[in-house]
Amino acid sequence: MPRILSPQQVEHFYEFGYCAPVDVMSEDEAHALKLRVEATEAVYPEDLSPTNRNNPHLAFKCFDEIAHHPVIVDAVSDLIGPDILLYGSVLFFKEPRSAGFVSWHQDGTYMGIEPHTFVTPWLALTPSNVELGCIKVIPGSHKGGILKHHDSFAKDNILTRGQAIEDIDESAAVDLVLRPGQISLHHARTVHGSMPNRGDQRRLGVALQCYMRPECKQVIGENLVQVVRGCHELSGYSILNRPVEDMDQVAASERERANANWAKILYQGASQVRAY
């Protein structure tokens, strides 16, 4: 039986490619976590800058706690089973009245992970609504294959290559509005994106990209993962540690290794390479 998700939510995920909202923590708990995140930003501004936003869970305790939060992991387990690996994490922070956006795309396009059975939760630490640039999804888009993407390298596109799918019927889009402390979950092939933040407050979101079964393998770069639950018999993976302290020597080194691996994977065949 599901631990967190109802049978209807599980069915909705597999039918439409997403599930939202899912309660993970109270708004007060989310606010306290937000304050910890902002305090960590203040101490390590370069290590958590917009061009250094990948895999913070490997080096910072506050993001590690998010990545291993039992409610998030239980919700993922409801979808993919008891053996769970974590591939990475990405910060999606939008400043007030900023131009940054995320073009329509599918996570499975450039991540180098096969098969596409992985799941990405997205945790809101602040309100995430239409004004602030919440995630939008195209329901049912996960049922086909990977669609053609083009690399735009647009200045304000938050994605690495500015990868974008053209000719999306945006009238079908659904806004995933979340309160602080809620997550959305989406499938590897679900078409999604988000608009700029037109509001007066920051929109802070953490994508856990992604949780996967041991059957999933990295086919371009190294298989660098954390074990989150189960997975007692593994082969072909390099297992990364959880941080003991913020930016401890091992943690900082492993984050650097993971980010270099990601750059190799995400920019494979690209005409240019950006700083993130």
C-alpha positions in Angstrom: 0.0 0.0 0.0 1.2 3.6 -0.7 2.7 5.3 2.3 2.1 9.0 1.3 0.4 9.0 -2.1 -3.2 7.8 -2.4 -4.0 5.1 -5.1 -5.7 7.9 -7.0 -2.5 10.0 -6.9 -0.4 7.1 -8.1 -2.8 6.5 -10.9 -2.8 10.2 -11.8 1.0 10.2 -12.0 1.2 7.3 -14.4 -1.8 8.5 -16.5 -0.8 12.2 -16.7 2.9 12.2 -15.9 2.8 14.3 -12.7 1.3 14.5 -9.3 0.8 17.7 -7.3 0.5 19.1 -4.7 1.8 16.6 -2.1 2.3 17.8 1.5 5.8 17.2 2.9 6.0 19.6 5.8 4.1 22.5 7.3 4.5 26.1 6.2 6.3 26.9 9.5 8.7 24.0 8.9 9.3 25.2 5.3 9.9 28.7 6.5 12.5 27.5 9.0 14.2 25.5 6.3 14.1 28.5 4.0 15.9 30.6 6.6 18.6 27.9 6.9 19.0 27.9 3.2 19.3 31.7 3.1 21.8 31.6 5.9 23.8 29.0 4.0 23.7 31.2 0.9 25.1 34.1 3.0 28.1 32.1 4.2 28.8 30.4 0.8 27.6 32.9 -1.9 30.0 31.6 -4.6 29.2 27.9 -3.9 25.4 28.6 -4.2 25.4 31.2 -6.9 23.2 31.0 -10.0 26.1 29.5 -11.9 26.8 26.9 -9.2 23.4 25.5 -8.5 23.9 21.8 -9.1 24.1 19.1 -6.5 24.1 21.2 -3.3 22.8 18.1 -1.4 26.3 16.7 -1.7 27.9 19.5 0.2 25.4 21.3 2.4 23.4 19.9 5.3 20.2 21.8 4.7 19.9 20.4 1.1 21.0 16.9 2.2 18.1 16.9 4.7 15.7 17.7 1.8 17.2 15.0 -0.4 16.7 12.4 2.3 13.5 13.7 3.8 11.4 10.7 4.8 8.1 12.0 3.4 9.7 12.8 0.0 11.4 9.5 -0.1 8.2 7.7 0.9 6.3 9.5 -1.9 8.9 8.4 -4.4 8.8 4.9 -3.1 5.0 4.8 -3.7 5.9 5.4 -7.4 9.1 3.4 -8.0 9.4 0.9 -5.2 11.7 0.4 -2.2 15.1 0.5 -3.8 16.0 4.2 -4.4 19.1 5.9 -5.7 19.5 9.7 -5.9 21.3 11.0 -9.0 21.4 14.7 -8.2 19.7 18.0 -7.2 19.3 21.4 -8.8 18.4 24.8 -7.2 15.7 26.7 -9.1 15.8 30.1 -7.4 14.1 33.0 -9.1 14.7 36.5 -7.8 11.8 39.0 -7.7 10.8 40.6 -11.0 13.6 38.7 -12.8 13.7 37.5 -16.4 14.8 33.9 -15.8 12.6 31.2 -17.3 12.6 27.5 -18.1 11.7 26.5 -21.6 9.5 23.6 -22.4 11.6 20.4 -22.2 11.8 16.8 -21.0 14.3 15.8 -18.3 15.2 12.6 -20.1 16.6 14.5 -23.1 20.2 15.2 -22.0 20.5 13.5 -18.6 22.0 10.3 -20.0 20.0 8.0 -17.8 18.2 5.0 -19.2 15.5 3.8 -18.9 13.3 6.8 -18.4 11.6 5.4 -15.3 13.0 8.0 -12.9 11.1 10.6 -10.9 11.8 14.2 -10.0 10.2 15.8 -7.0 10.3 19.6 -6.8 10.1 21.1 -3.3 8.7 24.7 -2.8 10.4 26.6 0.1 8.3 29.7 -0.8 5.0 30.1 -2.5 5.2 28.8 -6.1 2.3 30.2 -8.1 1.6 31.7 -11.5 2.9 35.2 -10.6 6.1 33.8 -9.2 6.8 31.5 -12.1 5.6 28.0 -11.0 6.2 24.8 -13.0 3.8 24.2 -15.8 3.3 20.7 -17.3 1.7 19.2 -20.4 -0.5 16.3 -19.1 0.1 13.0 -20.8 3.2 14.1 -22.6 5.3 11.4 -20.9 3.5 8.7 -22.9 5.4 9.3 -26.1 9.2 9.3 -26.6 11.7 12.1 -26.3 10.6 15.0 -28.5 13.0 17.1 -30.7 14.7 19.8 -28.7 16.9 22.6 -30.0 19.6 24.3 -28.1 18.8 28.0 -27.8 21.4 29.1 -25.3 19.0 32.0 -24.6 20.5 34.4 -22.1 17.6 34.2 -19.6 16.9 30.5 -20.0 17.9 28.8 -16.7 18.5 25.4 -18.4 22.1 24.5 -19.3 21.8 24.6 -23.1 18.5 26.5 -23.2 17.1 23.3 -24.6 13.5 23.8 -25.9 10.7 22.0 -27.6 8.9 24.0 -30.2 5.2 23.8 -31.2 3.8 22.9 -27.8 0.1 23.4 -27.4 0.3 25.6 -24.3 -3.5 25.7 -24.0 -3.2 22.2 -22.5 -0.7 23.3 -19.8 -1.5 22.9 -16.1 0.1 25.2 -13.5 1.5 23.3 -10.5 0.7 25.8 -7.7 2.5 24.9 -4.5 2.5 26.3 -1.0 5.7 26.3 1.0 6.4 22.7 2.1 4.7 21.0 -0.8 6.2 19.0 -3.7 5.2 18.2 -7.2 6.5 15.0 -8.8 7.0 14.5 -12.5 8.0 11.7 -14.9 11.3 11.7 -16.9 9.5 12.4 -20.1 6.9 14.9 -18.9 7.1 18.2 -20.9 7.4 21.0 -18.4 8.7 24.6 -18.0 8.1 27.8 -16.2 7.7 31.5 -16.7 9.7 34.4 -15.1 9.0 35.6 -11.6 6.8 38.7 -11.9 6.2 39.0 -8.2 7.9 40.9 -5.4 9.4 37.9 -3.5 11.9 35.2 -4.3 10.7 31.9 -5.6 12.8 29.1 -4.1 12.5 25.6 -5.4 14.7 22.5 -5.0 14.5 19.8 -7.7 15.7 16.4 -6.6 16.7 15.3 -10.1 16.3 12.4 -9.9 15.3 9.4 -7.8 15.7 6.2 -9.7 15.6 2.4 -9.4 18.9 0.5 -9.6 17.8 -0.6 -13.2 18.6 3.0 -14.3 22.1 3.6 -15.5 24.1 6.6 -16.7 25.1 5.8 -20.3 27.3 8.9 -21.0 29.4 9.6 -17.9 30.1 8.1 -14.5 27.4 6.4 -12.5 27.7 8.7 -9.4 24.7 8.3 -7.0 23.7 8.3 -3.4 21.9 5.3 -1.9 18.7 6.7 -0.4 16.8 3.5 0.5 17.3 -0.3 0.0 19.7 -1.1 -2.9 21.5 -3.8 -0.9 23.1 -5.4 -4.0 24.5 -2.8 -6.4 27.1 -3.0 -9.2 28.4 -0.5 -11.6 27.9 2.6 -9.4 30.2 4.9 -7.5 28.5 5.7 -4.2 28.7 9.3 -2.9 28.7 10.2 0.7 26.3 12.5 2.7 28.0 15.7 4.0 29.1 15.6 7.7 29.4 19.4 7.8 28.7 22.1 5.2 31.5 22.0 2.6 33.6 19.5 4.5 36.6 18.3 2.5 35.1 15.1 1.3 31.7 16.7 0.5 33.2 19.6 -1.4 35.4 17.2 -3.4 32.5 14.9 -4.2 30.3 17.8 -5.3 33.0 19.0 -7.6 33.4 15.5 -9.1 29.7 15.2 -9.6 29.3 18.6 -11.2 32.2 17.9 -13.6 30.5 14.7 -14.6 27.2 16.5 -15.1 28.9 19.1 -17.4 30.3 16.3 -19.5 26.9 14.7 -19.8 24.7 17.7 -20.2 26.9 19.5 -22.8 27.7 16.4 -24.9 27.6 17.5 -28.5 26.7 21.1 -27.7 28.1 24.0 -29.7 29.0 25.9 -26.6 29.3 25.4 -22.9 27.9 27.7 -20.2 29.0 28.1 -16.6 26.2 25.9 -15.3 
